[in-house]
Amino acid sequence: KTEMDDSEYMYELFSVIIHKGGCYGGHYHVYIRDVDELGNWQIQEEEDRLIEDKALRDTENAEIEENPLVVLKGILSEDETKQIPVDQLGQKLLEKKRVSWNKKYRKQYGPLRKYLQNHPQMFQFSPDNLKVGLKENHKLAFKSNSGGRDLQSPPRKNDVRCNSEKKLTSLRDNSAGCHWFDLNDSKVQPIEEKDIEKQFQGKESAYMLFYRKSQLKRPPEARGNPRYQIPEHLLNEMNAANTELQKKRAECDSANNGIDLHLHLSSCYKFHNGALHPSLTWKESVVDLTMDRRKTLGDLRQSVFQMLESWEGDMILSIAKPLPAGLHLYQILDGDELTLDGIGLADGADVFVWNGKEVGGTKVMTGPDHEPVVINVLRLAEYNEGGKGQHFTESQHVFSCSTKLSDLRRALAPSGGIILKNGSGPDKEAKDWEVFLEEDMKETVKSVGLTDGCSVLVLDSHDQSFVNVSSGNLTAFTYDISWLQVKSFCGMDDEEKHVKITATIETVMSDIKMKAIRELHLEEELANDSCLRPVSGNGKLLSPVPEDYTVKEAELKMGSLLGLCRGKAPTSTQLFLYFIVDQNASSEMEIVVEETASVKECLNLMLEKSGLSGDNWHLRRIDWCYEAGEALSQENATLKELNVCRGDTLVITEGKLPVKGFLKIPIWWFKSSRHKKHEENAQYQVNGMTCKMDALQLSPARDSPEYIHTDMDLCYAGSIEIAGEASLEDLKMQAMTLPCFQEQIVPLPSFLRAWTVDSKGLGKLLRHNKQQLNDYKLGARVEICIEPLQKEENLGPHDLLLRVQMGIPGERDYYDSTDLVWDISKECTTWALRQRVASHYCLPVDKIEIAKYFPERFEWLPISSWTQQISKRKRKKNQESLRSAPYHLKDGDIIGVKNLLLDDTKDFSTVRDDIGKEKQRQLALEKKK
């Protein structure tokens, strides 16, 4: 054959399709040779590389110094011994680099020991793998290099320029098809031919190769013409799509860069009491303006001029800030060529528009040095209506932070007097008042620390006898003398007496108890066997107060009610605790233990007091809804170390705690519901409180393994103990060993589906069999439900599991539900769900109606085309997503389907729904009674 004949059989590769994943999901990439020279960005790519090379050369020395190989070799070569322990090597790294291996290198290179083992050609371990050193050849090579470099030197600057110029020249001289496009479902990007063979290597990759004849020539008019031989209707469709894309980009750009400014017009404000206040309502005095943050201050000024056509004279724009005293002005905005972002205008900023001199004829001081401060001014009351102790009158005054204290005193006490500052802040009941001395009068309000809400006490000349000016402190009347109410619970008769005891916040509780015993005419001997306990609003006696505490230390408010009860009060080193047995709140008991007692000792004391025995018990804290919460798993830790406080309630729970790192998980078996509908037993579903609640309450005692949940078809199977590092597949394997599972034929764990169980039934669906249980963050009180399947299942992160059921034509009922897996990776909209359901039942999309069922309300919500009310900024992300309100679609939801070809009624409700709603209505009426 001739050479011409051979060329007829020469083919070249021009396209590759690669798929990574399995038959149920994956990802495609398409690589196409640029045969028509549609891309000219190859040259720019090489020019960008020149810039990157220069940046790499500038940072090369720093990178070499940060290379862990160089750092570790340097440390090992400096050590005189041949080998050092691995732990000591990590310590030396910390001393040399001032940062640990875990913090600097672990994320990129892994643990230190593993990194050393991955470089056997350089590092040598001792026989017991505890010590490490450098091999001889690397030790000598490192010492011979004075610069400490052990890496290949980079090419010189001239070499880079020469090579780059050669590459650019060759690129310009190359013929068509010198570049490849990389396409997937989200973007198009360039890729070099040598990099294609590296994509998706491995047994999970499938690929197709497309060849064309080498002699096949494209017509000249196709070169550089992306519209060549494309049908007119496709061009129109692409133009429309591009127009829509540009519109969305403009909307997105406006949403991302638009800022809302609040313009305050000087004509609507007046200056009084040290700040600016609107003469009209706040809404009428403020004009909202939306601007692009990339526009200049000049553009903003022009927009304001266009809004205020009647404005005359100079226009000054100043930053404003609402303060407790009113509106205050700060710096003037200057530099019309600067962008709004450059001058620091953020979204929601307040801008004041004025002439820069006065507002309403009054000169306005601006800047942080003239901020107005609201001060609470206290004076002694002239009259005290029957109460004990001193009382104050309070008023608010506004002063500039630059006001001198002499001017402040002249304004508040014109006839003479002294001013005291509350050293504890704005709390007027605090006791540490400080006198402003004469030498302080030259200071300003800001320099002495007076801020918004601070209190000052003004004493006129006739009140100064209360002050010791030499020490600068007030006498005891500022302790707010008042009273506490004490009620006796020690008497044998039904009549409970109570008295008022005068006290201050510094009165000791033992003194209050003795006064109450005397005024209640009780026996003096009771003082050694009684205590004071606060009484809550609902009449419950709270934990006793230690007798050596003051009223302030006991955190008691004046006027509080205390109960005088029998029993010694705990000391400051003891804890008064409540405890119950297995969530039986009616049997609440009390105990006093040392705060240094261990959890085990405390448990034994509680068991002894409650008459229980055995070691099959543990303690738990009570949570916010008065249920058993976190377990006190550290038996040898003290109560103080675990932050157990006075008045806490603990729960004695049956059962031993699992070993640290293990989970004790109750397992439920989900029986097939082929012969049950979700509406059955609706009377037990009212308010979401189903029979499941009773079953779950029995589960900790483990005495009802055959209890069947009549509504959800749940059967308690038992409990398992499993390590948190175990996988979900391990949990399923261990659950298959329970007696309840022996009757079932389950070939593999992938034939099982795992759910969490909450108070309303099935909760979260657990995916990925190989994932560790700790990654699910299940918690200590989690319960798991296992559901058998007819075939293997491996749901992806974007697969949504729904239970769909077709309505029976002519009846208010449904056929058995079936599982439907819906891929929501691309979209989760109404239209997409309708298409998926229609495809599942082989029906036209326009001939079905669908609705989601809310079992706790016995209601169906039709899923139709709707427009969600969301903000402009969130519209792109959440538009019409069924995962958000009002549907909140999640795994396990029930979807009802109506076939309009056979049933034109769009009522999804059933007779059981009517019964459930009626039960809810009756319960609501009973609660009102």
Order of alpha helices (4+ residues) and beta strands (2+ residues): alpha-beta-beta-alpha-alpha-alpha-beta-alpha-alpha-alpha-alpha-beta-beta-alpha-alpha-beta-beta-alpha-beta-alpha-beta-beta-beta-alpha-beta-alpha-beta-beta-beta-beta-beta-beta-beta-alpha-beta-beta-beta-beta-beta-beta-beta-alpha-beta-beta-beta-beta-alpha-beta-beta-beta-beta-alpha-beta-beta-alpha-beta-beta-beta-beta-beta-alpha-beta-beta-alpha-beta-alpha
